[in-house]
Amino acid sequence: MKKQVYIIGSGFSSLSASCYLAKAGYNVTVLEKNDTLGGRARQYKKEGFTFDLGPSWYWMPDVFERFFADFGKKPSDYYTLDKLSPGYEVYFGDNSSVKIASKLDEIYDLFEKEEKGSAKHLKTFLDSAKANYDTAIKDLVYKPGISPLELVNTTTISRVTQFFSTIRKQVRKNIKSSKLIQILEFPVLFLGAKPDNTPAFYNFMNYADFGLGTWHPRGGMYKVVEGMVALAETLGVQFKTNATVSKILINADKNVNGLLLNGEKIEADLVLSGADYHHTETLLDENVRQYSEKYWEKKTFAPSSLLFYVGFDKKIKNASHHTLFFDTDFDAHAEEIYDNPKWPTDPLFYANFTSMTDSTSAPEGKEAGFFLIPLAPGIEDTEALREQYFEKIMDRFEKLTQQEVRSSVLFKRSFCVNDFKEEYNSYKGNAYGMANTLLQTAFLRPNIKSSNVGNLYFTGQLTVPGPGVPPALISGKLASELIIKKQS
């Protein structure tokens, strides 16, 4: 008789795991507390506009290809990818923006124009980044984080110093231009940590950026969710929305035997949670939780975010599909996220306008705008603060891009710390999970398998390998492989 697995949550890691477990012969049911699938990657539609509520960058296309290939499929069987050119644009101040091309030769030219001799240093840096990418993405991140020995091989031994240096030191060793430094330090933000607290080995994110490029699934990131759901359904996975789990039930032997689902008891042989790890443990009696509140308090979490989804009644100029606004002090903002948590004085922010390259995102002649300000998790969140910061970034956006846009706002919706808590049971309202610092890497992250409760497993951004969509796909595979191994 097939074993019944219930997966809590329907984000990327859960969808990934559901496919692998169904392929291995398990009966799999995915339980989603909200009314649509996708977890943080849900979609918002209004008045002909379409927004991705969460992830908006499609990096590391090879990870998506590897996932679908495990089932004899390709991404193109489910969605169409466009390579963005420019990949993104960065504003540094008035009349000062840089567009990152989709071709490496053009990026080298950009660097050399900004700082003589920097192209040579960039090539050396990217050679290292590519070597680390090949080691990390093709090998290390596909380890389940059970033992420190997973990190030990001849390649990692030869690069051990990179684990004890930082991205910041590596970047600034040869590059002096503040603009180029910010461009090179920016990708580690996807790992949820500061450049001066991220091991130099993670420069592989720069290869993901410059070497592999920035892509866009036509129709938005939700097309990836729809593709994974379609694949899962062909494998026999069942999905239930508006399905709230309020308790994980265990027997006298401390093995999972059921769930309290929408107030009713159901039997379960195995439970895999792709929901927030901290929240999932609160569904257990305190005596069988692995991690105390003190444990979570001491961890470095990736930022939360203040997000705005805005429908504009005109086309936006002087911006790109992805646009970063680095016209304020990067380090000061980072300090107000990690070291002295508070609402930022002069925040960096990010905007995307998918309708500039994807006509499905907005009605003709209009623009879909998505704005994001990174914030410290756990800070106060009020409507008044949200509105204050909308005005703050609109002032700068209008000034830097030399246009008036506020009179063209048809509607806007905000999403912030309280929403991350309410919608996703996110610890302190974090947006990206636990940061990938040296002491929160691989086996030093929370376990995939519960050490206290039998047949309870975890997947997602708080366990291995870490934050981001590609790591989530990998996390689902790691969790499912560990389940299959332990159950065989």
N, C-alpha and C positions, 0 to 999 in steps of 0.2 A: 504493500500500500504506500502511495506517495506521501511524503511528509508535507505538512502544511506550514508554510512560512508566511508570516505577516510582516510587511515592511511599513514602518511608520514614516509618513512623509513622502512627497513625490517630487523632490528636487532631483538634480542631475545624478547625484550619487545613488539615490534610491532607484531611479529609472534604470541606471546602468546595472546595479545589482539584480534587479528584477529580471532582466534579460538573461544574465548569466545563470541565475538559479533556475529559471524556467527551462533553459536549454539543458541543464543538468538533470532535469526530471522532477523538480519540486513543484508542488502546487503553490503558486505565489499570488498573494493578494496585497495590493498597495492601498494604504489607508491615508487619505488626505483630509485634514481638518477644514480646509477652505473649500469653496465651491468650484474651483478650477484646479487643474493639475499644473505642476511645474515648480512648486515651492517658491523660492525667491525669483524665479524666472517666469513669473506669470505675465500676463498681457493685460493692457488697459486700452479700451476703445471708447471713443466719444466723438460724436458729430463728424464721423468720417475720418478721424485721426486714429492712429494706432501707435501705442508706446510699449516698449519692453519695460516692465516695472523694475527689473533688476539688472542682471549682466547685460552689457552692451558691446563688449569687445570680443571679437572672435580671433584669438591667437592660438598658436600651436595646432595648425590644421592636421598635422600628422597624428596627433592623439585621437582626434575624432575619426580619422581614417582607420586607425588601428582598432578602435572600438567597433565600428561597423564591420570591419573585415573579419572580426571574430565570429560573425554570424553570416559570413558570405555576402555581405552587402557593402555599399559605398555611400558616403554622404549624399552623393548626387542622386541616389535612389529616392531620397526623401526631401532634399532642398537644393536650391541653387546658390552657389557662392560667387560673390564678386570680390575681386581684390581691389582694395581702395587705393586710389592715387590722387592726392597724397594720402598716406596712411593716417596722418593726423597733422594738426597745426598747433603751434605753441605761441602764445602771446607773452612777451616779456615787458611790454610797456607801450606807450603811445608810438604808433607808426613802427612798431618793432615786433614782427611775428616771423616765425620760421615754419615752413611746410616740410614735413618729413616725407621724402619721395618713396616710391615703392621699389626702386632699384638701388642696389648698393653703391654703384658707381656715382650716382647722383648724390647719395648721402656723403660719400667721401669728398665730393666736390664742395658740398655745403660746409663741411667741417673745415676744409682747407681754406675756404673763403673767409670763414669766421676767425680762424686761428692758424697761421702759417705753421706747417709741420704736423698739425693735429691728425691729418688723414693717415699718416704713417702709424701714429700711436693707436688710432682707431682700428686699423687693420690688425695690429698685434692683439689688441684687446678683444676683437671679435673672433680671432683665431682661438684664443683661450675660451671665449664664451661658447663657441661652437663645440669645442672638445668637451666642455663641461655639459653642454646640452646633450651631446651623444651619450655621455656617461649617465647623466641624471635621468633624462626622459626615456631613454631606451633600456635602462637597467634599474638604477637605484630607486626611483619612485614607484617601481612595480614590486617593491618589497613590503611585507606587511607590518614592519615596525615592531617585530617581536624581540629582536636581538641586536645589540650593537655590532655584531659581526656582519650583519647585512651591509654595513657601510665599508667593510674592509675588503679591498681587492688591490691588485697591483697599481691600478689607475688612481684610486683614491689615496693610496699611501704616497704616491708620487706628488699628489696635490694637497697633502694634509695642511700645509701652511695656509691654503685658501680658506679653510674652515675657521682659522683663527685670526685672519685679517678680515677687513670689511669691504663692502662695495665702495664706500666713500673713499677709503684709503687707496684702493686700486684705481678708481676713476681719476682722482686728483693727483696721482703720482706724476702724470705727464700732461694732463689737460688743464689749462689755466682759465680758459674762457668760462665765465659764470653761466652763460647761456648753454654751452655745450655740456658743462657739468650737470646742469639741471635736466637736460635731455637724457643723459646717460644714467642719472640716478632715479629718474621717474619710474622705470618699469618695476622696480622692487616694491613700489606702492601696491602692486597687485598681490604681493606676498604679505601685505598687512603690517609691514615694519618700516623703521627708519633706515636709510642707507648706512648710517653709522652703527647700526645694530644688526645688520644683515651680513652673513658670511660672504666673502668675496666669491665663493664657489657659485653663488646664485647669480653671477653675471650671465648665466645661461639665459636669463630673461631678456638680456640685450640682443642675444642671437634670435630669440623668438620674435623680438621687435623688428630689428633691421634685416635679419637673415631670412625669416619666413614671412614677414609682412603682416599687415592687418587686413582682415577679410570681413565681409558682411553677408549673412544669409538673407537672400532676398525675401522680404516679408518680416524680417526681424529675427532675433534670437529665439523667439517662441517657435519658429519653424523647426529648430533643433529639438525642442521639447516634443512637438507634434510627431516628428520623425521617430524619436525614441519610444514614444507611446505606441505608435503604429507597429514598430518592430516588436515591442513587448507583447502586444495583443496577438500578433501572429504566432508568438511562442506560447500563448495560453495564459498570460498574466491577466488578472482581473483588477479593476480599479474601482475604488469607492471614494466618492467625495463627501463632504460634510460628515466626515467620520472622525470623531474626536476620541482619542484614547486617554482615559483618565487614570488608569492603573495597569501596571504590569503584574500579573498574578504568578506566584511561584508556589511549588509544593513543599512538603516537609524536607525534601532533599535539596532544596534551594535550586530547583530547575524550573524554568519557565513552563507553565501549563495553560496559560490563557491571558486574555486581556479584558479590561472593562471598556467596552466600545459603545459610546452613546448611551451609557448607563446599563448596558447588558453584558453579561459574561459570555465570552466565546472561548473555545478551546484553541490552543496553538501549540505546535510542536517546537517551533523556533520563532524568535522575534529578532528582526534586524531594524534598528532605528536609524533613519536618515534625518530625523528631527534634531534639534539642538541637543547636544550631548548632556549639558547640565540639566536641561529640562527633563530629558528622558530619565535621568537618575532620580529626579524628584517623583517619578511615577512608581518608584520602588520604596519599600520601607527603608527607613534610614539605616538600619543595621546591615543592609546588604549593598549599600551604595559603595562604590570604589573610592570616590573622591569627596572630600569634605568641602564645606563652603570656603574654608581658609585656603584650600588648594586652588580653587577657582579665582579667589581674590588676588592671589599672588601671580597669576599668569598674565602675560602680555597679550592683550586682545587687539585684533585689527580694528580700525575705526568703525564707527557708525557713520551714518550719512544723513544729510538733509537733502531730499530730492524734490524737484519740481517737474511736473509734466505739463507743458504749456502748449496750447494751440494758438498759433499766430495767424492773423488774417492777411498775411502778406509773406513774400519770400524774404529770407534773411540774407544779407550780404556780408562780405568780408569775414566769413567764417567757413569752416570745413565740416564734413560729416562728424569727425571727432576734433574738438578744439579744447586745448588746455590753457588756462589763464594763470601764468606763473609771474604775474607782475607784482607780487608781494613776496615777503620773506618766507621762503620754504621752511627754514629751520625754526623760525618763530611759530609758524603754524603747527609744525610737527611737535614742538614743545607743548603747545596747548592741547594736543591730542594725547600724548604719551606721558609727559613729565609733570605737567601742571594742568590737569583736565579742566577745561572750561570752554565756553563759546569763544571761538577764535576772534582775535581783534581785527585782523585783515586776512581773511582766508583765501587760499588758492581755491579755484573751482574748475569744474569741467563741464562742458556743454556738448551735446551731440544733436545733430539735425539729420536724422536718417532720411528724411524726405528730400535732402539734397542729392542723394544717390539712388533712392528707392521710392518710386512714385506711389507705391502702395501705402506709404506711411501717412499721407495727408492729401486732402482734396487739392485739385489743381490750383496753383497760384497761392497756396498756403504752406505753412511750415510747422512741422512737429518738433518742438524743442524739449530737451531733457537736460536739466541742470543738476549738478551734484556738488555738495560741499562736504568734505570729510570732517567728521566730528569725533570727539572723545566719546566712547560708549558710556552710558550711565548718567549723562548730564541731564539737567532739567530740560524739558521739552514742552513748550506752550505755543499756542497759535500766534500769540503776539511776537514771540521770538522768531518764529518761522517767517512771518511777514516782514519783520525788521531785516532779516538776512536776505529775503528776496529783493527788497529794495536796494540793499547794499550791493549785491552782485549785479543787479540791473544797472545801477549807476555806472559801475565799471565796464560792464558789457557794452553799454551804449557809447561810453567815452572811447573805449579801445577800438571798437569796430566802426565808430563814426556813423551811427545811425540811431534813430529814435524807434523803439519797439513797443514800449509799454502801452501806447494807445491802440496797438494792434493785437493785444491779448484778448482772445475770445473766451478763454477759460484757463484756469490752472488748478492743479491738484498737488498737494504736498504729501510727503511721506518721510517720517523721521523716527527718532528713538522709540517713542511710544508705540508707533505702528509696527516696528520690527519686533517689539515685545508681544504685542497683541496678535499680529498676523502669523508670526513664526516662532513664538515662544523663545525668542533670541535672548541669550544671556546679556544683560545690561543693554539690550537693544543694539548689539554689534551687527555690522552689515556683512562682514567677510569671514568671521571665525577667529581662530587663534593665530597670531602672527608666527611666521617662520623665522624665529631667531635661532641662534646656535643651540640654546638650551630648550628649544621647543621644536626640534627637528627629529624626524624618523622615530626611533624607539622612545624618545623623550616626550612624545605626544600622548594623549589619552589612548588607551588600548582599543583595538578593534573588538576584541573578545572580552566580555566581562570576566573579571577574576573571581567574582563572588557569586554570580548567578549563572547556572548552566543554561546553554542554548540561547543566550542573549548576546547580541552583537551590535556593533555601531559602525556607521559609515558617514562620510561627509567632511565638512571643512574643519571640524575640531579634532579629527583624528588624522591618520596619515592618508595622503602625503601633505595636505594643507589646503589653503584657500585657493579659490579660482575654479572656473568651469572645467578645464582639462584635468586638474587634480581630482575634481569630483568624479569624473568618469572613471579615473584610475582607482579611486577609493572604493567605488562600487564593485569593481573587479576584484580588488584585494579582499574585501569583506566576503564576497561570494565564494572566492577560492578557499578562504580559511574555513568557512562553513562546510563546504564540500569535503575538505580534507579532514576536518574534525568529525564529520558524520559518517565517513566511509569506514 
